[in-house]
Structure formats: structure tokens, C-alpha cells
Amino acid sequence: MTASTVVKPPPKIRVAVASKDKGLTNEHFGHAREFLIYEVDAHQAQFLENRTVKPYCHGPEGGPGDLSENIAALSDCTAVLVARIGALPESRLQEAGIEVVQVYNTIETAVLDFYSQWVEKSIQSI
């Protein structure tokens, strides 16, 4: 590396987490009444806010609801971490540019692991 080379740190990203207890990534996407939003970088996961949504699996007559509001609520997030998710919501989130990760772990471990993998993929795509 030359003296004129500047190495930028990887950017911070936002990650949404579906959690029943605010400690684990243990909520099914369709059952989530809120998503926990974290700002993540290589060193830490900082909680930003809760975003309230209508549970997708509790639409009219107990069937699927409208995904558009939930996707809009997560639109500034790079990814959503969930315990489980159905094929249709997963596809719609991916179409909106939101990566879906099915994981069961502590929130901090899950978001930091995702960030490391995201950085690796970003570097490989350059």
C-alpha cells in the first residue's frame, strides 16, 4: 500500500430483526408485530428503534395480509433476520432489495455475523 492509498472502513448498514423477546432472532416474519432496527458496523450493533407493523400472517380471515406496508417499513434496511419466513414474503423482500436471513441466535451475534458475511460478499463483487 502506498502513502497515498486511503482505506475506507466498510459502511454502516441497517438490519431489521424479528424477535419475540428482544434477545434472540426467534420470531417468524409473518408473526412479527415489530422489527428491531440495528445500525451495524464491523465493531458493534447499535439498537436504533422499534418499528411496528401489522403481522403478515394475520390478514383478513386469518390469512396472509398485505406485505407492502411491512416492506416499506424495512426499505432502508440491508437485511431482515428472522427465525422463519414463507416463500412469498421472502421473494417480495428480495425483490425490494432486502436480503432475508433465517437464523436463530442472539441478536448481537446474528447481526455481527451477517455484517461480516455482507462485507465479504461486497469485497468479492468488486
DSSP file (Angstrom, degrees, kcal/mol; ACC not computed):
  #  RESIDUE AA STRUCTURE BP1 BP2  ACC     N-H-->O    O-->H-N    N-H-->O    O-->H-N    TCO  KAPPA ALPHA  PHI   PSI    X-CA   Y-CA   Z-CA
    1    1 A M              0   0    0      0, 0.0     2,-0.1     0, 0.0     0, 0.0   0.000 360.0 360.0 360.0 132.8    0.0    0.0    0.0
    2    2 A T    >   -     0   0    0      1,-0.1     3,-1.3     4,-0.0     0, 0.0  -0.401 360.0-106.2 -86.4 167.1    1.4    3.4   -0.9
    3    3 A A  T 3  S+     0   0    0      1,-0.3    -1,-0.1    -2,-0.1     0, 0.0   0.770 120.0  54.5 -63.8 -25.2    1.3    6.5    1.2
    4    4 A S  T 3  S+     0   0    0      2,-0.1     2,-0.4     0, 0.0    -1,-0.3   0.549  83.2 105.1 -87.9  -6.2   -1.5    8.0   -1.0
    5    5 A T    <   -     0   0    0     -3,-1.3     2,-0.5     2,-0.0     0, 0.0  -0.610  55.6-160.6 -77.9 127.5   -3.7    5.0   -0.7
    6    6 A V        -     0   0    0     -2,-0.4     2,-0.7     2,-0.0    -2,-0.1  -0.936   3.6-154.0-110.6 126.2   -6.7    5.6    1.6
    7    7 A V        -     0   0    0     -2,-0.5    -2,-0.0     0, 0.0     0, 0.0  -0.880  10.7-153.2-101.5 117.2   -8.5    2.6    3.0
    8    8 A K        -     0   0    0     -2,-0.7    -2,-0.0     1,-0.1     0, 0.0  -0.677  19.1-117.9 -87.2 140.6  -12.1    3.4    3.9
    9    9 A P        -     0   0    0      0, 0.0     3,-0.1     0, 0.0    -1,-0.1  -0.456  43.2 -89.9 -69.9 151.6  -13.8    1.4    6.6
   10   10 A P        -     0   0    0      0, 0.0    32,-0.2     0, 0.0   109,-0.0  -0.292  54.4-101.4 -58.2 148.7  -16.8   -0.6    5.5
   11   11 A P        -     0   0    0      0, 0.0     2,-0.3     0, 0.0    31,-0.0  -0.190  30.6-105.9 -70.9 162.7  -20.0    1.4    5.7
   12   12 A K        -     0   0    0     29,-0.1     2,-0.3    -3,-0.1    29,-0.2  -0.650  39.7-167.0 -81.7 146.3  -22.6    1.1    8.5
   13   13 A I  E     -A   40   0A   0     27,-2.3    27,-3.2    -2,-0.3     2,-0.4  -0.895  18.9-120.5-130.2 162.7  -25.8   -0.7    7.5
   14   14 A R  E     -A   39   0A   0     62,-0.4    64,-2.9    -2,-0.3    65,-0.9  -0.882  26.1-172.0-104.9 137.8  -29.2   -1.1    9.0
   15   15 A V  E     -Ab  38  79A   0     23,-2.6    23,-2.7    -2,-0.4     2,-0.4  -0.995  13.0-145.1-130.3 132.8  -30.5   -4.6    9.8
   16   16 A A  E     -Ab  37  80A   0     63,-2.7    65,-3.0    -2,-0.4     2,-0.4  -0.783  15.8-162.0 -96.5 141.7  -34.1   -5.4   10.9
   17   17 A V  E     -Ab  36  81A   0     19,-2.1    19,-2.7    -2,-0.4     2,-0.6  -0.985  13.5-147.2-128.4 132.3  -34.6   -8.3   13.4
   18   18 A A        +     0   0    0     63,-2.6     9,-1.4    -2,-0.4     2,-0.4  -0.884  34.6 163.4 -96.0 118.5  -37.7  -10.2   14.2
   19   19 A S        -     0   0    0     -2,-0.6     6,-0.1    15,-0.4    15,-0.1  -0.999  38.7-160.4-142.4 136.8  -37.6  -11.1   17.9
   20   20 A K  S    S+     0   0    0     -2,-0.4    -1,-0.1     4,-0.2     5,-0.1   0.786 100.9  21.4 -78.7 -29.5  -40.2  -12.3   20.5
   21   21 A D  S    S-     0   0    0      3,-0.4    -1,-0.1     6,-0.0     4,-0.1   0.320 100.0-115.0-127.3   6.5  -38.0  -11.3   23.4
   22   22 A K  S    S+     0   0    0      2,-0.3     3,-0.1     1,-0.1    -3,-0.0   0.672 104.5  73.9  64.5  18.1  -35.6   -8.7   22.2
   23   23 A G  S    S+     0   0    0      1,-0.3    84,-2.1    84,-0.1     2,-0.3   0.600  94.1  35.8-125.5 -31.2  -32.7  -11.0   22.9
   24   24 A L  B    S-E  106   0B   0     82,-0.3     2,-1.4    83,-0.1    -3,-0.4  -0.865  76.3-116.6-125.1 156.7  -32.8  -13.7   20.2
   25   25 A T  S    S+     0   0    0     80,-2.7    -6,-0.2    -2,-0.3    80,-0.2  -0.727  70.6 129.5 -86.3  85.7  -33.7  -13.8   16.5
   26   26 A N        +     0   0    0     -2,-1.4     2,-0.4    -8,-0.3    -7,-0.2   0.094  29.8 102.3-134.6  22.5  -36.6  -16.1   17.2
   27   27 A E        -     0   0    0     -9,-1.4    56,-2.4    -3,-0.1    57,-0.6  -0.912  66.9-122.7-114.9 138.6  -39.7  -14.7   15.5
   28   28 A H  B >>  -f   84   0C   0     -2,-0.4     3,-1.5    55,-0.2     4,-1.0  -0.568  26.0-125.3 -71.0 137.1  -41.4  -15.8   12.3
   29   29 A F  G >4 S+     0   0    0     55,-2.7     3,-0.9     1,-0.3    27,-0.4   0.903 109.1  52.1 -51.6 -46.4  -41.6  -13.0    9.8
   30   30 A G  G 34 S+     0   0    0      1,-0.2    27,-2.8    54,-0.2    28,-0.3   0.640 110.8  47.2 -70.1 -14.7  -45.3  -13.4    9.4
   31   31 A H  G <4 S+     0   0    0     -3,-1.5    -1,-0.2    25,-0.2    -2,-0.2   0.560  83.2 118.6 -99.5 -11.5  -46.0  -13.2   13.1
   32   32 A A    <<  -     0   0    0     -4,-1.0    24,-0.2    -3,-0.9     3,-0.1  -0.342  37.0-178.0 -65.5 129.9  -43.8  -10.2   13.9
   33   33 A R  S    S+     0   0    0      1,-0.3    20,-2.4    22,-0.1     2,-0.3   0.506  76.1  13.2 -98.3 -11.8  -45.7   -7.2   15.3
   34   34 A E  E     - C   0  52A   0     18,-0.3   -15,-0.4   -15,-0.1     2,-0.4  -0.984  65.7-140.3-156.6 158.0  -42.5   -5.1   15.3
   35   35 A F  E     - C   0  51A   0     16,-2.1    16,-2.5    -2,-0.3     2,-0.5  -0.979  18.5-134.0-121.5 138.7  -39.0   -5.2   14.0
   36   36 A L  E     -AC  17  50A   0    -19,-2.7   -19,-2.1    -2,-0.4     2,-0.5  -0.812  22.3-147.7 -90.3 126.4  -35.9   -4.1   16.0
   37   37 A I  E     -AC  16  49A   0     12,-3.1    11,-3.3    -2,-0.5    12,-1.2  -0.850  17.3-176.1-103.7 127.0  -33.7   -1.9   13.8
   38   38 A Y  E     -AC  15  47A   0    -23,-2.7   -23,-2.6    -2,-0.5     2,-0.5  -0.926  22.7-142.5-120.4 143.9  -29.9   -2.0   14.4
   39   39 A E  E     -AC  14  46A   0      7,-2.9     7,-3.1    -2,-0.4     2,-0.4  -0.936  32.5-167.6-100.6 127.5  -27.1    0.0   12.8
   40   40 A V  E     +AC  13  45A   0    -27,-3.2   -27,-2.3    -2,-0.5     2,-0.2  -0.926  19.9 160.7-125.6 138.7  -24.2   -2.3   12.4
   41   41 A D        -     0   0    0      3,-2.2    74,-0.1    -2,-0.4    75,-0.1  -0.739  60.4 -76.4-135.1-169.0  -20.6   -1.9   11.5
   42   42 A A  S    S+     0   0    0    -32,-0.2     3,-0.1    -2,-0.2    74,-0.0   0.692 127.2  35.4 -66.4 -17.1  -17.5   -4.2   12.0
   43   43 A H  S    S+     0   0    0      1,-0.2     2,-0.3     0, 0.0    -1,-0.2   0.702 119.2  11.0-111.8 -24.8  -17.3   -3.5   15.7
   44   44 A Q        -     0   0    0      2,-0.0    -3,-2.2    68,-0.0     2,-0.5  -0.990  48.4-135.9-155.7 160.3  -20.8   -3.1   17.1
   45   45 A A  E     -C   40   0A   0     -2,-0.3     2,-0.6    -5,-0.2    -5,-0.2  -0.975  28.5-164.2-118.3 113.0  -24.5   -3.5   16.6
   46   46 A Q  E     -C   39   0A   0     -7,-3.1    -7,-2.9    -2,-0.5     2,-0.2  -0.876  17.7-129.1-105.2 123.5  -26.3   -0.4   17.9
   47   47 A F  E     +C   38   0A   0     -2,-0.6    -9,-0.2    -9,-0.2     3,-0.1  -0.504  30.4 172.4 -67.8 131.6  -30.1   -0.6   18.6
   48   48 A L  E     -     0   0A   0    -11,-3.3     2,-0.3     1,-0.4   -10,-0.2   0.810  50.1 -40.9-105.2 -50.8  -31.9    2.3   16.9
   49   49 A E  E     -C   37   0A   0    -12,-1.2   -12,-3.1     2,-0.0     2,-0.4  -0.990  45.2-102.1-169.3 166.8  -35.6    1.8   17.2
   50   50 A N  E     -C   36   0A   0     -2,-0.3     2,-0.5   -14,-0.2   -14,-0.2  -0.876  28.8-157.3 -98.5 138.7  -38.7   -0.5   17.1
   51   51 A R  E     -C   35   0A   0    -16,-2.5   -16,-2.1    -2,-0.4     2,-0.3  -0.969  11.2-143.5-119.2 116.7  -40.8   -0.4   14.0
   52   52 A T  E     +C   34   0A   0     -2,-0.5     2,-0.3   -18,-0.2   -18,-0.3  -0.579  26.4 170.7 -80.2 136.3  -44.4   -1.5   14.5
   53   53 A V        -     0   0    0    -20,-2.4    17,-0.0    -2,-0.3    -2,-0.0  -0.894  39.7-100.7-136.5 166.1  -46.0   -3.5   11.6
   54   54 A K        -     0   0    0     -2,-0.3   -22,-0.1    12,-0.1    16,-0.1  -0.808  49.8-106.9 -86.3 127.5  -49.2   -5.5   11.0
   55   55 A P    >   -     0   0    0      0, 0.0     3,-1.5     0, 0.0   -24,-0.2  -0.345  23.0-143.2 -57.7 127.2  -48.4   -9.2   11.3
   56   56 A Y  G >  S+     0   0    0    -27,-0.4     9,-2.4     1,-0.3     3,-0.6   0.855  97.3  55.1 -61.6 -37.9  -48.4  -10.6    7.7
   57   57 A C  G 3  S+     0   0    0    -27,-2.8    -1,-0.3     1,-0.2   -26,-0.1   0.383  98.2  66.6 -79.9   6.0  -50.0  -13.9    8.8
   58   58 A H  G <  S+     0   0    0     -3,-1.5    -1,-0.2   -28,-0.3     5,-0.1  -0.264  72.2 130.3-121.0  45.5  -52.9  -12.1   10.5
   59   59 A G    X   -     0   0    0      4,-3.3     3,-1.9    -3,-0.6     6,-0.2   0.089  70.0 -28.3 -79.3-162.3  -54.6  -10.7    7.5
   60   60 A P  G >  S-     0   0    0      0, 0.0     3,-1.9     0, 0.0    -1,-0.2  -0.256 135.1  -0.5 -54.2 132.2  -58.3  -10.9    6.6
   61   61 A E  G 3  S-     0   0    0      1,-0.3    -2,-0.1    -3,-0.1    -3,-0.0   0.771 130.8 -63.3  57.4  29.7  -59.9  -14.1    8.0
   62   62 A G  G <  S+     0   0    0     -3,-1.9    -1,-0.3     1,-0.2    -3,-0.1   0.509 110.5 115.7  78.3   4.1  -56.5  -15.1    9.5
   63   63 A G  S <  S-     0   0    0     -3,-1.9    -4,-3.3     1,-0.2    -1,-0.2  -0.139  76.4 -48.1 -91.7-169.0  -54.9  -15.4    6.1
   64   64 A P        -     0   0    0      0, 0.0    -1,-0.2     0, 0.0    -7,-0.2  -0.292  57.2-151.5 -61.6 144.6  -52.0  -13.5    4.6
   65   65 A G        -     0   0    0     -9,-2.4     2,-0.6    -6,-0.2    -9,-0.1  -0.151  36.5 -63.4 -98.5-162.5  -52.1   -9.8    4.8
   66   66 A D        -     0   0    0      1,-0.1     4,-0.5    -2,-0.1     3,-0.3  -0.792  38.6-165.5 -90.5 122.6  -50.7   -7.0    2.6
   67   67 A L  S  > S+     0   0    0     -2,-0.6     4,-2.7     1,-0.2     5,-0.3   0.696  70.5  85.2 -79.4 -19.8  -46.9   -7.1    2.5
   68   68 A S  H  > S+     0   0    0      1,-0.2     4,-2.3     2,-0.2    -1,-0.2   0.853  89.8  47.4 -58.9 -40.1  -46.4   -3.6    1.0
   69   69 A E  H  > S+     0   0    0     -3,-0.3     4,-2.1     2,-0.2    -1,-0.2   0.906 113.4  48.3 -67.6 -40.1  -46.6   -1.7    4.3
   70   70 A N  H  > S+     0   0    0     -4,-0.5     4,-1.0     2,-0.2    -2,-0.2   0.908 112.3  48.6 -66.4 -41.1  -44.1   -4.1    6.0
   71   71 A I  H >< S+     0   0    0     -4,-2.7     3,-0.6     1,-0.2     4,-0.3   0.911 110.6  51.2 -65.2 -41.3  -41.7   -3.9    3.1
   72   72 A A  H >< S+     0   0    0     -4,-2.3     3,-1.1    -5,-0.3     4,-0.2   0.886 106.1  55.6 -61.4 -38.5  -41.9   -0.1    3.2
   73   73 A A  H 3< S+     0   0    0     -4,-2.1    -1,-0.2     1,-0.2     3,-0.2   0.754 115.4  38.4 -65.7 -23.5  -41.2   -0.1    6.9
   74   74 A L  T X< S+     0   0    0     -4,-1.0     3,-2.4    -3,-0.6    -1,-0.2   0.290  81.9 112.7-106.7   7.7  -38.0   -2.1    6.2
   75   75 A S  T <  S+     0   0    0     -3,-1.1    -1,-0.1    -4,-0.3    -2,-0.1   0.709  75.4  51.9 -62.0 -23.7  -37.0   -0.3    3.0
   76   76 A D  T 3  S+     0   0    0     -4,-0.2   -62,-0.4    -3,-0.2     2,-0.4   0.353  93.0  97.6 -92.6   7.2  -33.9    1.4    4.5
   77   77 A C    <   -     0   0    0     -3,-2.4   -62,-0.2     1,-0.1     3,-0.1  -0.754  63.4-151.7 -98.3 141.6  -32.6   -2.0    5.8
   78   78 A T  S    S+     0   0    0    -64,-2.9    21,-2.7    -2,-0.4     2,-0.3   0.820  80.7   1.6 -74.0 -33.4  -30.0   -4.1    4.0
   79   79 A A  E     -bd  15  99A   0    -65,-0.9   -63,-2.7    19,-0.2     2,-0.4  -0.968  56.8-139.5-151.0 162.0  -31.4   -7.3    5.6
   80   80 A V  E     -bd  16 100A   0     19,-2.5    21,-2.3    -2,-0.3     2,-0.5  -0.999  18.4-152.2-126.3 129.0  -34.1   -8.7    7.8
   81   81 A L  E     +bd  17 101A   0    -65,-3.0   -63,-2.6    -2,-0.4     2,-0.3  -0.894  26.5 162.3-104.8 124.4  -33.1  -11.5   10.2
   82   82 A V  E     - d   0 102A   0     19,-2.6    21,-2.7    -2,-0.5   -54,-0.2  -0.904  47.3-128.6-137.8 160.5  -35.9  -13.9   11.1
   83   83 A A  S    S-     0   0    0    -56,-2.4     2,-0.3     1,-0.3   -55,-0.2   0.902  94.6  -8.3 -74.7 -43.0  -36.4  -17.4   12.6
   84   84 A R  B     -f   28   0C   0    -57,-0.6   -55,-2.7    18,-0.1    -1,-0.3  -0.961  63.2-176.6-148.9 161.2  -38.6  -18.5    9.7
   85   85 A I        -     0   0    0     -2,-0.3     2,-0.1   -57,-0.2    17,-0.0  -0.962  26.3-114.6-159.7 145.7  -40.3  -16.9    6.6
   86   86 A G     >  -     0   0    0     -2,-0.3     4,-1.9     1,-0.1     5,-0.2  -0.341  33.0-108.7 -78.2 165.4  -42.6  -18.1    3.9
   87   87 A A  H  > S+     0   0    0      2,-0.2     4,-2.5     1,-0.2     5,-0.2   0.892 112.9  51.7 -63.9 -43.0  -41.6  -18.2    0.2
   88   88 A L  H  > S+     0   0    0      2,-0.2     4,-2.5     1,-0.2     5,-0.2   0.957 112.3  42.9 -65.1 -51.5  -43.8  -15.3   -0.9
   89   89 A P  H  > S+     0   0    0      0, 0.0     4,-2.5     0, 0.0     5,-0.2   0.896 114.1  53.0 -62.2 -36.1  -42.7  -12.7    1.7
   90   90 A E  H  X S+     0   0    0     -4,-1.9     4,-2.3     2,-0.2    -2,-0.2   0.941 111.1  46.3 -61.2 -46.3  -39.1  -13.8    1.2
   91   91 A S  H  X S+     0   0    0     -4,-2.5     4,-2.4     1,-0.2    -1,-0.2   0.913 112.8  49.3 -61.6 -44.6  -39.4  -13.3   -2.6
   92   92 A R  H  X S+     0   0    0     -4,-2.5     4,-1.4     2,-0.2    -1,-0.2   0.888 111.0  49.5 -65.4 -39.8  -41.0   -9.9   -2.2
   93   93 A L  H  <>S+     0   0    0     -4,-2.5     5,-2.7    -5,-0.2    -1,-0.2   0.921 111.1  49.6 -64.3 -43.4  -38.4   -8.7    0.2
   94   94 A Q  H ><5S+     0   0    0     -4,-2.3     3,-1.7     1,-0.2    -2,-0.2   0.899 107.6  54.0 -62.9 -40.3  -35.6   -9.8   -2.1
   95   95 A E  H 3<5S+     0   0    0     -4,-2.4    -1,-0.2     1,-0.3    -2,-0.2   0.828 106.2  53.8 -60.9 -31.0  -37.3   -8.0   -5.0
   96   96 A A  T 3<5S-     0   0    0     -4,-1.4    -1,-0.3    -3,-0.2    -2,-0.2   0.412 125.2-105.1 -83.6   1.7  -37.3   -4.9   -2.8
   97   97 A G  T < 5S+     0   0    0     -3,-1.7     2,-0.6     1,-0.3    -3,-0.2   0.670  79.4 131.4  84.8  17.5  -33.5   -5.3   -2.3
   98   98 A I      < -     0   0    0     -5,-2.7    -1,-0.3    -6,-0.1   -19,-0.2  -0.915  52.9-136.1-107.2 118.8  -33.7   -6.6    1.3
   99   99 A E  E     -d   79   0A   0    -21,-2.7   -19,-2.5    -2,-0.6     2,-0.5  -0.513  14.9-144.0 -74.0 138.3  -31.7   -9.7    2.0
  100  100 A V  E     -d   80   0A   0    -21,-0.2     2,-0.5    -2,-0.2   -19,-0.2  -0.901  16.9-175.4-107.0 128.5  -33.5  -12.3    4.1
  101  101 A V  E     -d   81   0A   0    -21,-2.3   -19,-2.6    -2,-0.5     2,-0.7  -0.982  14.2-154.0-126.8 120.9  -31.6  -14.4    6.6
  102  102 A Q  E     +d   82   0A   0     -2,-0.5     2,-0.3   -21,-0.2   -19,-0.2  -0.848  37.7 146.1 -92.9 117.3  -33.1  -17.2    8.6
  103  103 A V        -     0   0    0    -21,-2.7     2,-0.5    -2,-0.7    -2,-0.1  -0.995  40.8-153.6-152.3 147.3  -31.1  -17.6   11.8
  104  104 A Y        +     0   0    0     -2,-0.3     2,-0.3   -78,-0.1   -78,-0.1  -0.938  53.8 100.9-125.6 107.5  -31.7  -18.5   15.4
  105  105 A N  S    S-     0   0    0     -2,-0.5   -80,-2.7   -80,-0.2     2,-0.1  -0.938  79.1 -57.3-164.5 178.4  -29.1  -16.8   17.6
  106  106 A T  B  >  -E   24   0B   0     -2,-0.3     4,-2.7   -82,-0.2   -82,-0.3  -0.454  54.2-118.7 -65.9 151.0  -28.6  -13.9   20.0
  107  107 A I  H  > S+     0   0    0    -84,-2.1     4,-2.8     1,-0.2     5,-0.3   0.939 111.1  49.8 -60.3 -48.3  -29.3  -10.7   18.2
  108  108 A E  H  > S+     0   0    0    -85,-0.3     4,-2.2     1,-0.2     5,-0.2   0.927 114.0  44.9 -59.4 -46.2  -25.8   -9.2   18.6
  109  109 A T  H  > S+     0   0    0      1,-0.2     4,-2.6     2,-0.2     5,-0.2   0.927 114.2  50.0 -62.5 -44.5  -24.2  -12.4   17.3
  110  110 A A  H  X S+     0   0    0     -4,-2.7     4,-2.3     1,-0.2    -2,-0.2   0.918 113.6  43.2 -62.9 -45.2  -26.6  -12.7   14.4
  111  111 A V  H  X S+     0   0    0     -4,-2.8     4,-2.3     2,-0.2    -1,-0.2   0.891 115.6  47.9 -73.0 -36.8  -26.3   -9.1   13.2
  112  112 A L  H  X S+     0   0    0     -4,-2.2     4,-2.2    -5,-0.3    -2,-0.2   0.900 112.7  49.2 -68.8 -39.0  -22.5   -9.0   13.5
  113  113 A D  H  X S+     0   0    0     -4,-2.6     4,-2.2    -5,-0.2    -2,-0.2   0.925 111.6  49.6 -62.7 -44.2  -22.2  -12.4   11.7
  114  114 A F  H  X S+     0   0    0     -4,-2.3     4,-2.8    -5,-0.2    -2,-0.2   0.930 109.1  52.4 -59.9 -44.3  -24.4  -11.1    8.9
  115  115 A Y  H  X S+     0   0    0     -4,-2.3     4,-2.7     1,-0.2     5,-0.2   0.922 108.1  50.5 -59.0 -45.5  -22.3   -7.9    8.6
  116  116 A S  H  X S+     0   0    0     -4,-2.2     4,-2.2     1,-0.2    -1,-0.2   0.918 113.4  45.4 -58.7 -44.5  -19.1   -9.9    8.3
  117  117 A Q  H  X S+     0   0    0     -4,-2.2     4,-2.4     2,-0.2    -1,-0.2   0.887 111.7  52.6 -66.4 -38.8  -20.7  -12.0    5.5
  118  118 A W  H  X S+     0   0    0     -4,-2.8     4,-2.2     2,-0.2    -2,-0.2   0.906 109.6  48.5 -63.3 -43.0  -22.1   -8.9    3.8
  119  119 A V  H  X S+     0   0    0     -4,-2.7     4,-2.5     2,-0.2     5,-0.2   0.924 110.6  51.5 -63.2 -44.6  -18.7   -7.2    3.8
  120  120 A E  H  X S+     0   0    0     -4,-2.2     4,-2.3     1,-0.2    -2,-0.2   0.928 111.6  46.5 -58.1 -46.4  -17.1  -10.4    2.3
  121  121 A K  H  X S+     0   0    0     -4,-2.4     4,-1.5     1,-0.2    -1,-0.2   0.887 111.5  52.3 -63.6 -38.3  -19.7  -10.6   -0.5
  122  122 A S  H  < S+     0   0    0     -4,-2.2     4,-0.3     1,-0.2    -2,-0.2   0.903 110.7  46.9 -64.6 -41.6  -19.3   -6.8   -1.2
  123  123 A I  H >< S+     0   0    0     -4,-2.5     3,-1.2     1,-0.2    -2,-0.2   0.905 111.1  51.8 -66.7 -41.8  -15.5   -7.2   -1.5
  124  124 A Q  H 3< S+     0   0    0     -4,-2.3    -1,-0.2     1,-0.3    -2,-0.2   0.779 104.9  56.6 -66.8 -26.5  -15.8  -10.3   -3.8
  125  125 A S  T 3<        0   0    0     -4,-1.5    -1,-0.3     1,-0.2    -2,-0.2   0.520 360.0 360.0 -85.4  -3.3  -18.2   -8.4   -6.1
  126  126 A I    <         0   0    0     -3,-1.2    -1,-0.2    -4,-0.3    -2,-0.1   0.477 360.0 360.0 -79.2 360.0  -15.7   -5.6   -6.7
